[in-house]
Amino acid sequence: MADAWADGWRGPSLVQVAGGVASIVETAPPGGVDGTLDAAILPGFTDSHVHLGLIDADALVPGGIARVLDLGGDPTALSARAARSAGENASGDPALEVEYAGAFLTATGGYPSTRSWADPAAVRELASVEDAIAAVGEMHGFGAHVIKLALHDDEAVLDGDISRAVVASAHELGLPVVAHVEGRGSAARAADAGVDLLAHTPWSERLPDALVDAMATRMRWVSTLDIHGWGERTDDFEVARDNLARFHRAGGEVLYGTDLGNGPLPTGINERELLALVDAGLGADALVGSLARPRSGTRPGARPGGLISIIPTPRPRELGGLAAWLATAQAVPATEIQEMTS
């Protein structure tokens, strides 16, 4: 390969494909090298905030996305979709990898129960600590990979005890908690509850530096900058960009995510989101890392049968060019490397 990424750029690399997995190797295998490919190989790109029930999910892989984290939907439908994808991957027919939260956990009458787009099956309203424990257990039973907590200050809001019970119950089951925070003070409440990720970069207020610094030591943020204007710089965009820039400077980990299903967003890699991340100060490694999330430092496609990212043109050195280049990635099975070089 002309170039490779695995926790950093490796430059020209030897890549071995075995059992549907592409791995970077230091020396050629005994059988020698089958061929060369003038392209870059990276882990399959992830959108860490989508809503599969609100989009044409079949367009994601053609759009360059190999893996998604669904952050709110009908847990029955999501469990079935994830199982179907896993079965296709296991049988050698690579498909979109789906991880999911299941239902939004919210206050009685809280967001998003009042929204027309929200399937009632995608919401669990909590009135007590007991409700919180039961809802987390229910989502765990559906196979959820994370738990989604809604903290929307403009509507009914969970009290601190219930929020903390959600987090404690999830952590006991080995599940991280991701929070939707909206409204002044909601980000601080999420931090107080001990959540692990924010589903959006906060945009309702400029967060105090001390809060941003504290969050950077223990949280990850999903970017979702482009939902604020879809290419037009709005006030909310600028507040979010500033918060994200300070979070990144403080050492916080940023994940690429779009909130796909929320407005006119491209179904696939969103170049505007990547350019917004550059504008927020992410350098080349952080930008690629926000998308790539490799499972192992030397294995771009470490799940048998899964999809990897291939970009068939040289990597640009300028950041703006890098964002545009990443947006051209193709999500393909690792075995396709062999076909390209044969």
N, C-alpha and C positions, 0 to 999 in steps of 0.2 A: 504494500500500500504506500502511496506517496505521502500520506500523513495519517496520524492516528491520535485519538484522544482517549485517555484513561486516567482521570484525576489530573490531567495536564497534557499538554501537547507532547507527543513523542517523536514527531517528524517521521521520516521514512521508516516503516516498520514491517516486520514479518508477522503475518496473521495466520493462525492455524484454525481451521474449521473442523470440528469433530462433534458428532452428536447434536448437531444443530446449534452449537455454541461457537462463537468467534472469540479467540484469545490471542493477545499479543504475546509472542514468544521471543526469547533472546537469540536462539540459534535455530537454524533450519532443521526440520525433522529428517529422520534417516532417508526418507524417500526423495528428499530434495524439494525445491520450490516449483509449484505447478505453473506459475506465471506471475505477471505483475499487473497492477491496476493503478492507473493514474487518477486516484480519488482519495478522499479522506473517509475514514471510518470512525464512527462515534457510537456510544450507547444509544439505544432507541430514545428519541426525545419524548419528554413527558410534559403534558399540560396538567398542572397540579390544582386546577379548579375548573371543572366543567359540570354541566347538568345534562346527562345523556337523554333524559326524557324530554328535553326542550329543543333538541337539535337533530340533524341527520347524522347519526353516529357513523354511518357507513362511509361518510366523506372524510373522516379523520385520518385514516391511514394514507389514502391518496394525497392528503394535504400535508403529509410529513410527520404526523403524530403516531407514535408507537404505543404509548401508555398514557392512561388518564387516571386522575383521582376525581371521582364524582363526589361533590360536596353537598348533596341534598337531593333525595329522590325517593321513590317508592322502593323500600328495601326488598320486597318480593321480586320486583322486576329487575333490580340491580343484581341481586344474588343470582338470578337465572341468567342474566346477560354475562356476568363474570364467569359462571360455570361453563357456559357455552364457549366463550373465548378460550378458557383454560383447556377445554376438551379439544378444540381445534388445534391449539398449540401443541398439545401432547401427541396428537395424531400426525404431526408434521405439516399441518396447514396453518402457517403463522397468521395470527389475528391480533387485533388490538387487545392489549392487556388492560384489564379494568380493575381498579381498586376503588373502594367506595366507603362512604360514611353511613349510608342508609338515610333514615329520616332526620330532619331538623329537630333538635330538642329545644323547646321554647317555653315561655310562660303561657299560662292560660290566656288566650286572646292575643298572644304575642306574634311577632314576625316569624315566619311568613304566612301564618294562618289566615291573615286578612287579605292576601294577595290572590288575584284571579288566576295567576299562573301556577300557583302552588297546589299540586294534587293533594287532597286531604290525606291520602295514604303516605305522603312524604313528610308529615308533621306529627310530632308527639308533644302534647301540651302537658306541662308538669306543674302540679300544684303543691307538691310536698317532696321531702327528701326520699320518701318511699317510692314516689313516682319516678324520681330520678334514677334510683337504683334499678327499678324494674325496666325502665326504658333502655338504659345502658345494657342490661342483660339481654333484652330483646334484640337490640342491634348486634350484639356479639353473637347471638344465636343465628342471625342472618348472615354471619360471616364478615361483618364490617371490619375494615382495616383501620379506621379512625372513627371517632365520635364527633358529631357536629353540634355545637352549642350556639344558639342564637342569642346575642346580647344587643338588642336594638333599642336605643334609649328613647325613641320617639313613640314607642308603643309599650304594652305591658312587658315588664322586664323581670327575669328571674331574680329572686333575692340571693344574697351571697351564700347562704347555707345550701340552697339547692344547687347553685352553680358548683360549689366546692364538692358537693356529693356526686355530681356528674363526673367531675375530674377524678375524684378518689376512686369511684367505682370503675371507671375506665382504666385507670392505672393498675388497679388490682388485677384486671383481666389482660394487662399488657398492651392496652390500646392508647395511643396518643389522642389528645383532644384538640380539635381545631375550632376556633370561634369566629363567627361573623360579628364584627363590632361596628356599630354605627351610632352616632350621636356622641355628644360631649360626655366624657367620663367613662364611656364603654370600654375603651382600650385599657384603662387603669383597672376596671373591674375584671377584665379577662386576666390581666397579670395577677391580680389578687387571688383569683380562683385557681391559678396554677396551670392555665392552658399551655399547650405546647406549640401551637401554630396559630397564626391569624390567617383567615381565609382571604382577606384583602389587606392591602396597605391602608392604614387608617387615613381618612380624608375629612372627617367632620371637624377636626381641630388640629392645630399645630401642637404636637405632643411635647411636653417638657423634656429637655435634654436628659435629665436624670431618669425619667421613665424609659426613654428610648435606650439609654445605656444599659439599664437593668434588663430590659427585654432582650437586648442583643446577646446577653450572656447565656440565655436559656431558651429562647424562642426562635422559630423560623417564621418568616412572613412570605405569603404568596402575593405576587406583585399586583396583578389586575389593574394596572394604571390606565389602560386604554379604554376602560368602560366610562371614564370621565371625559366624554366628548368625542370618542371614536375618531381620534385624529385632530380634533380641535382642542386647543389648550384652554380648559375651563379653570375656574377658581379651585374647584375640587381637585382637579388634576395637579395643580401647582402645590396645594397643601400636601397631597399624597406624595408627590415627587420629593418634596423637601423632607417629609418624614422618612421616606425610604432611603434617601441619600444619607441622612444622619444615622439611620439604623445600620446601613452597610458600612459606613466609616467606623462605626463602633464595633465592627466585627460580626454583626448579625448575618445569618445565612438567608439569602433571598432565593425563592423558588419561582420559576416562570409559571404563571397561571393567568388565565384570561377571563374567567367567569363565563365561559362559552354557554350561550343560551340567553345571555343578558344583552339584548340589542344587536346592532349590525356588526358583528365580529366575524372575521373569516374562519371557516371551519377547517382548521389546520394551523400551521405555524403562522403567528401574527407578527409580521415585520414591525408594525407600529409599536407593539408591546416591547419588542427587543430594542428598538430605537429609544423608547422611553426609559428603559433600564440603563442604556448608555448615558442618557441625559441625567439619570440619577447617580451617575458616578461609577457604575459597575465596569470594571476592566474586562479584558478579553477572557481571562480564566473564570472570573465570576459569572460572566455572561453565559459562557458555554456550560459551566457547572449548574446554572439555574435550570437549564434544559435537560442536561444529560443524566444527573443523579446516578452514576454507575453503581452497581451492586458490589463490585470488587475492583480494586485499583488497576488490575491488568486484564479485565475481561469485559470488553465493550458490550457483548451480548451474552450475559452469564446465565440466562434462563433457557434451557433447551427448547427449541422451537420458536423462540421469540424473535422480535423484530429488532434490527439495528438501524442506524442512520448512515447513509452514504451520501456524500456530496462530491459530484464528479468534476469539480473545477478547483483550481488552486486556492488555498486559503489567503485572503487579503490581510494585510498588516494593519490597515487603518480601521478604527473601531466601527465607524459608520458602515464601512464596507463589510465588516465582519457580520453585522446584524443582517444585512441584506443577503449575504452568502448563506448564513445559517437558515434563513427562511426558504432556501431552495433545497433543503435536505429531503431525501427520499427515505421512507420507512420500508425496509425490505428484509426478507429472511436472511439469516447469516449464510445459508447455503447458496444464495444468489452470488456471493463473491466467487464461488467456484465456477459458476456458469459464466460470469463476466471474464474470468481469466482463462477459461478452457479454449 
